[in-house]
Amino acid sequence: MSKKKIFNILFREKPAMMLVEMKNAKNQMYASSLAKVIDCTYSHVVKILQEMQKNGLVEFKKFGRLKFLALTKKGLEVAESIDKIKSLLK
C-alpha cells in the first residue's frame, strides 16, 4: 500500500480516534468495543484495522475465540503524535 493511502486513512476523524482510543485504553480492547467508543460500525472498524495492520500500526492478538487489539511500537508513536496535535488545537 502506498504511503499516501495510509496517510489519507489516518487523517480522517474515525481512524485517528481509533488509534488515540487504543492508546488511552485502560483494558484490553476488542474491535466491537472500539466501534462503540468511536460511534462507528463494527465492519468499518475492522476494515480500517486491517489497513492499519498491513502498515504495521496495530496487531491482533488471539486468545482462544477472543481477538484483542494492540498498538505496535510504530502505532503507539503515531497515536501519541495524533494526540499531541489534537491537544495543540484545543
C-alpha positions in Angstrom: 0.0 0.0 0.0 1.3 3.5 -0.8 2.2 5.9 2.0 -0.3 8.3 0.6 -3.2 5.9 1.1 -2.3 5.1 4.7 -1.9 8.9 5.3 -5.4 9.5 3.9 -6.8 6.8 6.1 -5.2 8.1 9.3 -6.0 11.7 8.9 -9.7 11.1 8.9 -11.6 11.6 12.1 -12.6 8.0 12.9 -9.3 6.2 12.2 -7.4 8.9 14.1 -9.8 8.5 17.0 -9.3 4.7 16.9 -5.5 5.0 17.4 -5.9 7.5 20.2 -8.6 5.4 22.0 -6.4 2.3 21.8 -3.5 4.3 23.2 -5.6 5.6 26.1 -7.5 2.3 26.8 -7.2 1.1 30.4 -8.2 -2.5 29.5 -7.8 -4.9 26.6 -9.7 -3.6 23.6 -11.8 -5.5 21.0 -12.9 -4.3 17.6 -16.5 -4.3 18.8 -15.8 -2.2 21.9 -13.7 0.2 19.8 -16.6 0.6 17.4 -18.9 1.6 20.3 -16.4 4.1 21.7 -15.9 5.9 18.5 -19.6 5.5 17.3 -18.8 3.6 14.2 -20.0 0.3 12.7 -18.1 -2.8 13.5 -17.4 -3.7 9.9 -16.0 -0.2 9.2 -13.7 -0.5 12.2 -12.5 -3.9 11.1 -11.8 -2.7 7.6 -9.7 0.2 9.0 -7.9 -2.0 11.5 -6.9 -4.4 8.7 -5.4 -1.5 6.7 -3.6 -0.4 9.9 -2.3 -3.9 10.4 -0.9 -4.1 6.9 1.0 -0.9 7.7 2.4 -2.2 11.0 0.3 0.1 13.3 -1.8 -2.5 15.1 -1.8 -6.2 15.6 -4.5 -8.7 16.6 -3.7 -11.0 19.5 -5.8 -14.0 19.5 -6.6 -15.8 22.8 -9.0 -18.7 22.2 -12.0 -17.2 20.5 -11.1 -13.6 21.6 -9.2 -11.2 19.4 -7.6 -8.3 21.3 -6.2 -5.3 19.6 -2.7 -3.9 20.4 -0.7 -1.0 19.0 2.7 -1.8 17.7 5.6 0.5 18.6 5.1 2.4 15.3 1.3 2.6 16.1 1.9 4.0 19.5 4.2 6.6 18.1 1.6 7.7 15.6 -1.2 7.7 18.2 0.9 9.8 20.5 1.6 12.3 17.7 -2.1 12.5 16.8 -2.9 13.0 20.4 -0.3 15.8 20.7 -1.7 17.5 17.6 -5.2 17.2 19.0 -4.1 18.9 22.3 -2.3 21.7 20.4 -5.5 22.5 18.5 -7.7 22.9 21.6 
